[in-house]
């Protein structure tokens, strides 16, 4: 039997961590508003359109993590789905922020938002690359 690919445990932790942080973001958004970068109705309406897409990201990430842990071929499918969801959401958020001048007002909430956007562009391609690179180990 082949040895696990390098970084397997780290990838599983990364997927769980990003899922937990995504859940925490929405918990804070709807309960305290601490992560809201503006009270503008357009911004709030835009952000309130994201929970369903982020829920899909969360499901795909957790399915990938579990597939990686169990060494199942479907880890590759969910890894690509999760990775592309990260990239898509990163672009949606970044484009909105650019079009509405949100980066000009670098509050702590906007810094958090910027870090989230950047992480989407790092984590998404990383997950897709990892599962594709090691797909044969998972039997895919």
C-alpha positions as CSV (number, residue, x, y, z in Angstrom):
1,X,0.0,0.0,0.0
2,X,1.3,3.4,-0.9
3,X,2.2,5.9,1.7
4,X,-0.1,8.9,2.1
5,X,0.8,11.9,0.0
6,X,2.8,14.6,1.8
7,X,0.7,17.2,3.4
8,X,-2.4,15.0,3.7
9,X,-3.1,15.9,7.3
10,X,-2.4,19.6,6.7
11,X,-4.9,19.6,3.8
12,X,-7.6,18.0,5.9
13,X,-6.9,20.6,8.7
14,X,-7.0,23.4,6.2
15,X,-10.3,22.3,4.9
16,X,-11.8,22.0,8.3
17,X,-10.3,25.3,9.4
18,X,-11.7,27.2,6.4
19,X,-15.1,25.6,7.0
20,X,-15.0,26.7,10.6
21,X,-13.9,30.2,9.8
22,X,-16.6,30.5,7.1
23,X,-19.3,29.4,9.7
24,X,-17.8,31.9,12.2
25,X,-17.9,34.7,9.7
26,X,-21.6,34.2,9.0
27,X,-22.4,33.8,12.7
28,X,-20.7,37.2,13.4
29,X,-22.2,38.8,10.4
30,X,-25.8,38.0,11.4
31,X,-25.4,38.2,15.2
32,X,-23.0,41.1,15.9
33,X,-22.3,42.7,12.6
34,X,-18.6,42.8,13.6
35,X,-17.4,41.7,10.2
36,X,-19.7,44.0,8.2
37,X,-17.6,46.6,6.4
38,X,-20.5,49.0,5.8
39,X,-24.1,49.6,6.8
40,X,-25.0,50.6,3.2
41,X,-28.1,48.7,2.1
42,X,-26.5,47.8,-1.2
43,X,-23.5,46.2,0.6
44,X,-25.8,44.4,3.1
45,X,-28.0,43.1,0.3
46,X,-24.9,41.9,-1.6
47,X,-23.5,40.1,1.4
48,X,-26.8,38.5,2.3
49,X,-26.7,36.8,-1.1
50,X,-23.6,34.8,-0.1
51,X,-24.7,32.4,2.6
52,X,-26.1,29.8,0.2
53,X,-22.9,29.8,-1.9
54,X,-20.7,29.7,1.2
55,X,-22.8,26.8,2.5
56,X,-22.0,24.9,-0.7
57,X,-18.3,25.8,-0.2
58,X,-18.6,24.5,3.4
59,X,-20.3,21.2,2.3
60,X,-17.8,20.6,-0.5
61,X,-14.8,21.4,1.7
62,X,-16.0,19.0,4.5
63,X,-16.8,16.3,2.0
64,X,-13.3,16.7,0.5
65,X,-11.7,16.5,3.9
66,X,-13.7,13.4,4.8
67,X,-12.9,11.8,1.5
68,X,-9.2,12.6,2.0
69,X,-9.3,11.1,5.4
70,X,-11.0,7.9,4.2
71,X,-9.0,7.8,1.0
72,X,-12.0,7.9,-1.3
73,X,-12.0,8.8,-5.0
74,X,-14.8,11.3,-4.4
75,X,-12.3,13.5,-2.4
76,X,-11.0,14.6,-5.8
77,X,-14.5,15.7,-7.1
78,X,-15.3,17.6,-3.9
79,X,-11.8,19.1,-3.8
80,X,-12.2,20.5,-7.2
81,X,-15.7,21.7,-6.4
82,X,-14.5,23.4,-3.2
83,X,-11.5,24.9,-4.8
84,X,-13.5,26.4,-7.6
85,X,-16.1,27.7,-5.2
86,X,-13.3,29.5,-3.2
87,X,-12.0,31.1,-6.4
88,X,-15.5,32.1,-7.6
89,X,-16.4,33.7,-4.3
90,X,-13.1,35.4,-4.1
91,X,-13.7,37.0,-7.5
92,X,-17.3,38.0,-6.7
93,X,-16.2,39.7,-3.5
94,X,-13.1,41.4,-4.9
95,X,-15.0,42.8,-7.9
96,X,-17.7,44.2,-5.7
97,X,-15.1,45.8,-3.4
98,X,-13.3,47.3,-6.4
99,X,-16.4,48.6,-8.0
100,X,-17.6,50.2,-4.8
101,X,-14.3,51.6,-3.5
102,X,-14.4,49.4,-0.4
103,X,-10.6,49.0,-0.3
104,X,-10.2,52.8,0.1
105,X,-11.7,52.5,3.6
106,X,-9.4,50.1,5.3
107,X,-11.2,49.4,8.6
108,X,-10.5,46.3,10.6
109,X,-13.6,44.7,9.0
110,X,-12.3,45.6,5.6
111,X,-8.9,44.2,6.4
112,X,-10.6,40.9,7.5
113,X,-12.5,41.0,4.2
114,X,-9.3,41.5,2.2
115,X,-7.7,38.6,4.0
116,X,-10.7,36.4,3.2
117,X,-10.5,37.4,-0.5
118,X,-6.8,36.7,-0.6
119,X,-7.2,33.4,1.1
120,X,-9.8,32.4,-1.4
121,X,-7.3,32.9,-4.2
122,X,-4.7,30.9,-2.4
123,X,-6.7,28.0,-0.8
124,X,-8.9,27.4,-3.9
125,X,-6.1,26.7,-6.4
126,X,-4.1,24.9,-3.7
127,X,-7.0,22.4,-2.9
128,X,-7.6,21.8,-6.6
129,X,-3.9,21.2,-7.3
130,X,-3.5,18.9,-4.3
131,X,-6.4,16.6,-5.0
132,X,-5.5,16.5,-8.7
133,X,-1.8,15.9,-8.1
134,X,-2.6,13.0,-5.7
135,X,-5.7,11.6,-7.4
136,X,-4.2,8.2,-8.1
137,X,-3.5,7.7,-4.4
138,X,-7.3,8.1,-3.8
139,X,-8.1,5.7,-6.6
140,X,-9.5,8.4,-9.0
